[in-house]
Amino acid sequence: MAKVSISREFILQAMQHEGVKRQLRVVADRIERRAQSLAGADDVELNTEVREFTRPGGRPVAQVVADNSAQEFGTASVNRYRILGRAAEEAS
């Protein structure tokens, strides 16, 4: 039986493929829409955006971020809603 090896360059090229980046964006958009829906249901003002970038090791990322981390994690004066966390759990 022949030994198969996959080079690091092959993996880096696969990660940079437009289809991979497009699918990451599709999932991030779905999470963002669900987060907005959850925020509306909880009567919470939440501004979100999808940021796309490539990590130093070459892995592409599409990340949903919100403008108010206090709503996500809670503080002494702000209730914890965990909207992004709940939206991400539902998307997986």
The first five atom37 places (N, CA, C, CB, O) and aatype in JSON, in Angstrom:
{
  "aatype": [12, 0, 11, 19, 15, 9, 15, 1, 6, 13, 9, 10, 5, 0, 12, 5, 8, 6, 7, 19, 11, 1, 5, 10, 1, 19, 19, 0, 3, 1, 9, 6, 1, 1, 0, 5, 15, 10, 0, 7, 0, 3, 3, 19, 6, 10, 2, 16, 6, 19, 1, 6, 13, 16, 1, 14, 7, 7, 1, 14, 19, 0, 5, 19, 19, 0, 3, 2, 15, 0, 5, 6, 13, 7, 16, 0, 15, 19, 2, 1, 18, 1, 9, 10, 7, 1, 0, 0, 6, 6, 0, 15],
  "atom_mask": [
    [1, 1, 1, 1, 1],
    [1, 1, 1, 1, 1],
    [1, 1, 1, 1, 1],
    [1, 1, 1, 1, 1],
    [1, 1, 1, 1, 1],
    [1, 1, 1, 1, 1],
    [1, 1, 1, 1, 1],
    [1, 1, 1, 1, 1],
    [1, 1, 1, 1, 1],
    [1, 1, 1, 1, 1],
    [1, 1, 1, 1, 1],
    [1, 1, 1, 1, 1],
    [1, 1, 1, 1, 1],
    [1, 1, 1, 1, 1],
    [1, 1, 1, 1, 1],
    [1, 1, 1, 1, 1],
    [1, 1, 1, 1, 1],
    [1, 1, 1, 1, 1],
    [1, 1, 1, 0, 1],
    [1, 1, 1, 1, 1],
    [1, 1, 1, 1, 1],
    [1, 1, 1, 1, 1],
    [1, 1, 1, 1, 1],
    [1, 1, 1, 1, 1],
    [1, 1, 1, 1, 1],
    [1, 1, 1, 1, 1],
    [1, 1, 1, 1, 1],
    [1, 1, 1, 1, 1],
    [1, 1, 1, 1, 1],
    [1, 1, 1, 1, 1],
    [1, 1, 1, 1, 1],
    [1, 1, 1, 1, 1],
    [1, 1, 1, 1, 1],
    [1, 1, 1, 1, 1],
    [1, 1, 1, 1, 1],
    [1, 1, 1, 1, 1],
    [1, 1, 1, 1, 1],
    [1, 1, 1, 1, 1],
    [1, 1, 1, 1, 1],
    [1, 1, 1, 0, 1],
    [1, 1, 1, 1, 1],
    [1, 1, 1, 1, 1],
    [1, 1, 1, 1, 1],
    [1, 1, 1, 1, 1],
    [1, 1, 1, 1, 1],
    [1, 1, 1, 1, 1],
    [1, 1, 1, 1, 1],
    [1, 1, 1, 1, 1],
    [1, 1, 1, 1, 1],
    [1, 1, 1, 1, 1],
    [1, 1, 1, 1, 1],
    [1, 1, 1, 1, 1],
    [1, 1, 1, 1, 1],
    [1, 1, 1, 1, 1],
    [1, 1, 1, 1, 1],
    [1, 1, 1, 1, 1],
    [1, 1, 1, 0, 1],
    [1, 1, 1, 0, 1],
    [1, 1, 1, 1, 1],
    [1, 1, 1, 1, 1],
    [1, 1, 1, 1, 1],
    [1, 1, 1, 1, 1],
    [1, 1, 1, 1, 1],
    [1, 1, 1, 1, 1],
    [1, 1, 1, 1, 1],
    [1, 1, 1, 1, 1],
    [1, 1, 1, 1, 1],
    [1, 1, 1, 1, 1],
    [1, 1, 1, 1, 1],
    [1, 1, 1, 1, 1],
    [1, 1, 1, 1, 1],
    [1, 1, 1, 1, 1],
    [1, 1, 1, 1, 1],
    [1, 1, 1, 0, 1],
    [1, 1, 1, 1, 1],
    [1, 1, 1, 1, 1],
    [1, 1, 1, 1, 1],
    [1, 1, 1, 1, 1],
    [1, 1, 1, 1, 1],
    [1, 1, 1, 1, 1],
    [1, 1, 1, 1, 1],
    [1, 1, 1, 1, 1],
    [1, 1, 1, 1, 1],
    [1, 1, 1, 1, 1],
    [1, 1, 1, 0, 1],
    [1, 1, 1, 1, 1],
    [1, 1, 1, 1, 1],
    [1, 1, 1, 1, 1],
    [1, 1, 1, 1, 1],
    [1, 1, 1, 1, 1],
    [1, 1, 1, 1, 1],
    [1, 1, 1, 1, 1]
  ],
  "atom_positions": [
    [[0.83, -1.17, 0.0], [0.0, 0.0, 0.0], [0.88, 1.24, 0.0], [-0.95, -0.01, 1.2], [1.84, 1.33, 0.77]],
    [[0.56, 2.19, -0.85], [1.36, 3.41, -0.99], [1.05, 4.39, 0.14], [1.1, 4.06, -2.34], [-0.08, 4.5, 0.6]],
    [[2.08, 5.08, 0.56], [1.92, 6.1, 1.6], [1.5, 7.41, 0.93], [3.25, 6.29, 2.41], [2.09, 7.84, -0.05]],
    [[0.46, 8.03, 1.49], [-0.02, 9.3, 0.97], [0.4, 10.4, 1.92], [-1.57, 9.29, 0.77], [0.2, 10.3, 3.13]],
    [[0.98, 11.44, 1.37], [1.33, 12.58, 2.23], [0.76, 13.85, 1.61], [2.88, 12.69, 2.41], [0.74, 14.02, 0.39]],
    [[0.31, 14.71, 2.47], [-0.27, 15.99, 2.02], [0.65, 17.09, 2.53], [-1.75, 16.18, 2.55], [0.95, 17.16, 3.72]],
    [[1.07, 17.92, 1.63], [2.01, 18.97, 2.0], [1.3, 20.15, 2.67], [2.78, 19.45, 0.77], [0.1, 20.36, 2.5]],
    [[2.07, 20.89, 3.43], [1.56, 22.1, 4.07], [1.08, 23.09, 3.01], [2.64, 22.74, 4.97], [0.06, 23.76, 3.21]],
    [[1.78, 23.18, 1.91], [1.4, 24.1, 0.84], [0.03, 23.73, 0.27], [2.46, 24.09, -0.29], [-0.78, 24.61, -0.04]],
    [[-0.24, 22.44, 0.14], [-1.54, 21.99, -0.37], [-2.66, 22.42, 0.59], [-1.54, 20.44, -0.55], [-3.71, 22.89, 0.16]],
    [[-2.42, 22.25, 1.88], [-3.43, 22.63, 2.87], [-3.65, 24.13, 2.85], [-2.99, 22.18, 4.29], [-4.79, 24.59, 2.91]],
    [[-2.56, 24.91, 2.76], [-2.7, 26.37, 2.7], [-3.48, 26.79, 1.46], [-1.32, 27.03, 2.7], [-4.32, 27.69, 1.54]],
    [[-3.23, 26.17, 0.33], [-3.97, 26.48, -0.89], [-5.45, 26.12, -0.74], [-3.37, 25.73, -2.1], [-6.32, 26.87, -1.19]],
    [[-5.73, 24.99, -0.11], [-7.12, 24.58, 0.09], [-7.83, 25.58, 1.01], [-7.19, 23.16, 0.69], [-8.99, 25.92, 0.75]],
    [[-7.17, 26.04, 2.06], [-7.79, 27.0, 2.98], [-8.09, 28.32, 2.28], [-6.89, 27.24, 4.19], [-9.05, 29.01, 2.64]],
    [[-7.28, 28.7, 1.31], [-7.46, 29.97, 0.62], [-8.41, 29.89, -0.57], [-6.12, 30.48, 0.16], [-8.65, 30.89, -1.24]],
    [[-8.95, 28.72, -0.84], [-9.88, 28.54, -1.96], [-11.12, 29.4, -1.74], [-10.29, 27.04, -2.1], [-11.63, 29.5, -0.63]],
    [[-11.6, 30.03, -2.79], [-12.76, 30.92, -2.69], [-14.0, 30.2, -2.16], [-13.06, 31.54, -4.04], [-14.82, 30.81, -1.47]],
    [[-14.16, 28.93, -2.48], [-15.3, 28.17, -1.99], [-15.3, 28.03, -0.47], [0.0, 0.0, 0.0], [-16.35, 28.07, 0.17]],
    [[-14.12, 27.87, 0.1], [-13.98, 27.78, 1.56], [-14.34, 29.12, 2.19], [-12.54, 27.37, 1.96], [-15.12, 29.17, 3.14]],
    [[-13.79, 30.2, 1.65], [-14.08, 31.53, 2.19], [-15.56, 31.88, 2.03], [-13.22, 32.58, 1.49], [-16.16, 32.48, 2.93]],
    [[-16.13, 31.5, 0.92], [-17.56, 31.77, 0.68], [-18.43, 31.03, 1.7], [-17.96, 31.34, -0.76], [-19.4, 31.6, 2.21]],
    [[-18.1, 29.78, 2.0], [-18.88, 29.01, 2.97], [-18.72, 29.57, 4.38], [-18.47, 27.54, 2.95], [-19.68, 29.59, 5.15]],
    [[-17.53, 30.03, 4.73], [-17.35, 30.68, 6.03], [-18.25, 31.9, 6.14], [-15.87, 31.08, 6.23], [-18.84, 32.15, 7.19]],
    [[-18.35, 32.66, 5.05], [-19.21, 33.86, 5.06], [-20.69, 33.47, 5.17], [-18.98, 34.68, 3.78], [-21.45, 34.15, 5.86]],
    [[-21.09, 32.4, 4.5], [-22.48, 31.93, 4.58], [-22.84, 31.61, 6.03], [-22.69, 30.68, 3.68], [-23.91, 32.0, 6.51]],
    [[-21.97, 30.89, 6.72], [-22.24, 30.52, 8.11], [-22.26, 31.77, 8.99], [-21.17, 29.5, 8.62], [-23.13, 31.91, 9.85]],
    [[-21.3, 32.67, 8.79], [-21.26, 33.9, 9.59], [-22.51, 34.74, 9.37], [-20.01, 34.72, 9.24], [-23.06, 35.3, 10.32]],
    [[-22.97, 34.84, 8.12], [-24.2, 35.59, 7.84], [-25.4, 34.96, 8.54], [-24.45, 35.66, 6.32], [-26.26, 35.67, 9.05]],
    [[-25.45, 33.63, 8.56], [-26.55, 32.93, 9.23], [-26.53, 33.22, 10.74], [-26.47, 31.4, 8.97], [-27.57, 33.45, 11.36]],
    [[-25.33, 33.21, 11.33], [-25.19, 33.51, 12.75], [-25.6, 34.95, 13.03], [-23.74, 33.26, 13.22], [-26.29, 35.23, 14.02]],
    [[-25.18, 35.87, 12.17], [-25.53, 37.28, 12.36], [-27.04, 37.5, 12.28], [-24.82, 38.15, 11.31], [-27.61, 38.23, 13.1]],
    [[-27.7, 36.87, 11.31], [-29.17, 37.0, 11.2], [-29.85, 36.44, 12.44], [-29.68, 36.28, 9.94], [-30.79, 37.05, 12.95]],
    [[-29.39, 35.3, 12.92], [-30.01, 34.69, 14.1], [-29.76, 35.56, 15.33], [-29.47, 33.27, 14.33], [-30.65, 35.69, 16.18]],
    [[-28.58, 36.14, 15.45], [-28.29, 37.03, 16.58], [-29.22, 38.23, 16.56], [-26.81, 37.48, 16.54], [-29.71, 38.65, 17.61]],
    [[-29.45, 38.79, 15.39], [-30.37, 39.93, 15.3], [-31.79, 39.52, 15.7], [-30.36, 40.5, 13.88], [-32.5, 40.28, 16.35]],
    [[-32.18, 38.33, 15.31], [-33.5, 37.82, 15.67], [-33.62, 37.63, 17.19], [-33.78, 36.49, 14.94], [-34.62, 38.02, 17.79]],
    [[-32.6, 37.03, 17.8], [-32.6, 36.83, 19.24], [-32.59, 38.17, 19.98], [-31.4, 35.99, 19.67], [-33.27, 38.32, 21.0]],
    [[-31.83, 39.13, 19.48], [-31.79, 40.45, 20.11], [-33.16, 41.1, 20.07], [-30.74, 41.35, 19.42], [-33.6, 41.71, 21.05]],
    [[-33.84, 40.98, 18.94], [-35.19, 41.53, 18.83], [-36.16, 40.86, 19.8], [0.0, 0.0, 0.0], [-36.98, 41.53, 20.42]],
    [[-36.05, 39.55, 19.92], [-36.93, 38.82, 20.82], [-36.66, 39.18, 22.29], [-36.76, 37.31, 20.62], [-37.57, 39.18, 23.11]],
    [[-35.4, 39.48, 22.61], [-35.03, 39.86, 23.97], [-35.16, 41.36, 24.21], [-33.61, 39.4, 24.27], [-34.88, 41.84, 25.3]],
    [[-35.58, 42.1, 23.17], [-35.72, 43.56, 23.23], [-34.4, 44.23, 23.61], [-36.81, 43.96, 24.24], [-34.33, 45.08, 24.49]],
    [[-33.33, 43.79, 22.9], [-31.99, 44.3, 23.14], [-31.48, 44.97, 21.87], [-31.02, 43.15, 23.58], [-31.62, 44.43, 20.78]],
    [[-30.9, 46.15, 22.02], [-30.27, 46.85, 20.9], [-28.91, 46.21, 20.66], [-30.14, 48.39, 21.19], [-28.06, 46.23, 21.55]],
    [[-28.68, 45.65, 19.48], [-27.43, 44.96, 19.2], [-27.0, 45.25, 17.77], [-27.56, 43.44, 19.43], [-27.72, 44.94, 16.82]],
    [[-25.83, 45.85, 17.63], [-25.25, 46.1, 16.32], [-24.17, 45.06, 16.07], [-24.67, 47.55, 16.21], [-23.27, 44.88, 16.9]],
    [[-24.26, 44.38, 14.95], [-23.3, 43.33, 14.62], [-22.69, 43.59, 13.26], [-23.96, 41.94, 14.66], [-23.23, 44.35, 12.46]],
    [[-21.58, 42.94, 13.01], [-20.96, 42.95, 11.68], [-20.15, 41.67, 11.52], [-20.07, 44.21, 11.48], [-19.74, 41.05, 12.51]],
    [[-19.92, 41.3, 10.28], [-19.07, 40.15, 9.97], [-17.72, 40.69, 9.53], [-19.72, 39.22, 8.87], [-17.63, 41.49, 8.6]],
    [[-16.68, 40.23, 10.19], [-15.31, 40.61, 9.82], [-14.64, 39.39, 9.2], [-14.5, 41.12, 11.06], [-14.67, 38.29, 9.76]],
    [[-14.04, 39.6, 8.05], [-13.32, 38.53, 7.37], [-11.84, 38.88, 7.36], [-13.85, 38.32, 5.91], [-11.45, 40.0, 7.03]],
    [[-11.02, 37.9, 7.74], [-9.58, 38.11, 7.75], [-8.89, 36.77, 7.68], [-9.14, 38.9, 9.0], [-9.53, 35.72, 7.74]],
    [[-7.59, 36.81, 7.55], [-6.78, 35.59, 7.52], [-5.84, 35.62, 8.7], [-6.0, 35.45, 6.18], [-5.12, 36.59, 8.91]],
    [[-5.84, 34.55, 9.47], [-4.95, 34.44, 10.63], [-3.5, 34.32, 10.15], [-5.34, 33.22, 11.53], [-3.27, 33.92, 9.0]],
    [[-2.54, 34.65, 11.0], [-1.13, 34.59, 10.59], [-0.71, 33.24, 10.02], [-0.25, 34.93, 11.76], [0.17, 33.18, 9.17]],
    [[-1.33, 32.16, 10.48], [-0.97, 30.83, 9.97], [-1.61, 30.52, 8.62], [0.0, 0.0, 0.0], [-1.33, 29.47, 8.04]],
    [[-2.46, 31.42, 8.11], [-3.06, 31.22, 6.81], [-4.52, 30.8, 6.82], [0.0, 0.0, 0.0], [-5.12, 30.64, 5.76]],
    [[-5.1, 30.6, 8.02], [-6.49, 30.14, 8.09], [-7.45, 31.31, 7.94], [-6.75, 29.41, 9.42], [-7.36, 32.28, 8.7]],
    [[-8.36, 31.23, 6.97], [-9.33, 32.31, 6.8], [-10.41, 32.24, 7.89], [-9.98, 32.24, 5.41], [-10.73, 31.17, 8.4]],
    [[-10.95, 33.41, 8.24], [-11.94, 33.51, 9.3], [-13.04, 34.47, 8.85], [-11.29, 33.99, 10.64], [-12.77, 35.5, 8.23]],
    [[-14.27, 34.13, 9.17], [-15.4, 35.06, 9.04], [-16.03, 35.09, 10.43], [-16.46, 34.6, 7.9], [-16.62, 34.1, 10.87]],
    [[-15.9, 36.21, 11.12], [-16.24, 36.31, 12.53], [-17.36, 37.33, 12.72], [-15.01, 36.69, 13.37], [-17.3, 38.43, 12.18]],
    [[-18.37, 36.96, 13.5], [-19.44, 37.89, 13.83], [-19.06, 38.58, 15.13], [-20.82, 37.16, 13.95], [-18.76, 37.93, 16.13]],
    [[-19.08, 39.9, 15.1], [-18.76, 40.68, 16.29], [-19.91, 41.63, 16.6], [-17.43, 41.46, 16.11], [-20.62, 42.07, 15.7]],
    [[-20.08, 41.93, 17.88], [-21.11, 42.85, 18.33], [-20.45, 44.06, 18.97], [-22.08, 42.16, 19.32], [-19.3, 44.0, 19.41]],
    [[-21.18, 45.15, 19.02], [-20.63, 46.39, 19.54], [-20.69, 46.51, 21.06], [-21.34, 47.54, 18.93], [-20.16, 47.47, 21.61]],
    [[-21.33, 45.57, 21.75], [-21.5, 45.7, 23.19], [-21.24, 44.35, 23.86], [-22.91, 46.22, 23.53], [-22.14, 43.52, 23.99]],
    [[-20.0, 44.15, 24.29], [-19.66, 42.87, 24.92], [-20.34, 42.72, 26.28], [-18.15, 42.75, 25.08], [-20.49, 41.6, 26.76]],
    [[-20.74, 43.82, 26.91], [-21.42, 43.72, 28.21], [-22.73, 42.95, 28.08], [-21.68, 45.13, 28.78], [-23.11, 42.23, 29.0]],
    [[-23.41, 43.09, 26.95], [-24.66, 42.36, 26.74], [-24.39, 40.86, 26.58], [-25.39, 42.89, 25.51], [-25.22, 40.04, 26.95]],
    [[-23.24, 40.53, 26.06], [-22.91, 39.12, 25.84], [-22.57, 38.44, 27.17], [-21.73, 38.98, 24.86], [-23.06, 37.35, 27.46]],
    [[-21.73, 39.09, 27.96], [-21.2, 38.45, 29.17], [-21.82, 38.97, 30.46], [-19.71, 38.65, 29.22], [-21.73, 38.33, 31.5]],
    [[-22.45, 40.13, 30.39], [-23.06, 40.72, 31.58], [-22.06, 41.47, 32.43], [0.0, 0.0, 0.0], [-20.86, 41.2, 32.42]],
    [[-22.58, 42.43, 33.17], [-21.78, 43.2, 34.12], [-22.65, 43.42, 35.35], [-21.28, 44.57, 33.51], [-23.76, 42.9, 35.45]],
    [[-22.13, 44.19, 36.28], [-22.91, 44.5, 37.48], [-24.16, 45.29, 37.14], [-22.06, 45.27, 38.48], [-25.16, 45.22, 37.85]],
    [[-24.11, 46.05, 36.03], [-25.26, 46.9, 35.69], [-25.99, 46.47, 34.42], [-24.8, 48.32, 35.53], [-27.02, 47.05, 34.08]],
    [[-25.48, 45.47, 33.72], [-26.09, 45.01, 32.46], [-26.36, 43.51, 32.55], [-25.16, 45.32, 31.24], [-25.49, 42.73, 32.94]],
    [[-27.57, 43.13, 32.2], [-27.92, 41.7, 32.2], [-27.11, 40.94, 31.16], [-29.41, 41.51, 31.94], [-26.72, 41.5, 30.14]],
    [[-26.87, 39.68, 31.43], [-26.17, 38.79, 30.49], [-27.19, 38.19, 29.54], [-25.37, 37.67, 31.25], [-28.12, 37.51, 29.98]],
    [[-27.02, 38.44, 28.23], [-27.95, 37.9, 27.24], [-27.35, 36.77, 26.42], [-28.41, 39.01, 26.32], [-28.07, 35.89, 25.96]],
    [[-26.02, 36.78, 26.23], [-25.31, 35.73, 25.48], [-25.91, 35.49, 24.1], [-25.31, 34.43, 26.28], [-26.07, 34.35, 23.68]],
    [[-26.23, 36.58, 23.41], [-26.92, 36.49, 22.11], [-26.02, 35.85, 21.05], [-27.37, 37.88, 21.65], [-26.46, 34.94, 20.35]],
    [[-24.79, 36.31, 20.92], [-23.9, 35.72, 19.9], [-23.6, 34.26, 20.21], [-22.59, 36.51, 19.82], [-23.56, 33.44, 19.3]],
    [[-23.4, 33.95, 21.47], [-23.14, 32.56, 21.84], [-24.31, 31.65, 21.51], [0.0, 0.0, 0.0], [-24.11, 30.56, 20.99]],
    [[-25.51, 32.1, 21.81], [-26.7, 31.29, 21.5], [-26.87, 31.15, 19.99], [-27.96, 31.93, 22.12], [-27.2, 30.07, 19.51]],
    [[-26.65, 32.23, 19.25], [-26.79, 32.18, 17.79], [-25.77, 31.22, 17.19], [-26.62, 33.58, 17.17], [-26.1, 30.46, 16.27]],
    [[-24.54, 31.24, 17.69], [-23.49, 30.36, 17.16], [-23.8, 28.9, 17.48], [-22.12, 30.74, 17.74], [-23.57, 28.02, 16.65]],
    [[-24.3, 28.63, 18.68], [-24.65, 27.25, 19.05], [-25.72, 26.69, 18.11], [-25.14, 27.19, 20.5], [-25.65, 25.53, 17.71]],
    [[-26.7, 27.51, 17.78], [-27.78, 27.06, 16.9], [-27.3, 26.83, 15.49], [-28.9, 28.07, 16.9], [-27.89, 26.01, 14.77]],
    [[-26.25, 27.52, 15.06], [-25.76, 27.39, 13.7], [-24.92, 26.13, 13.49], [-24.96, 28.61, 13.32], [-24.74, 25.69, 12.36]],
    [[-24.41, 25.57, 14.57], [-23.53, 24.41, 14.4], [-24.27, 23.1, 14.42], [-22.48, 24.39, 15.48], [-23.66, 22.04, 14.29]]
  ]
}
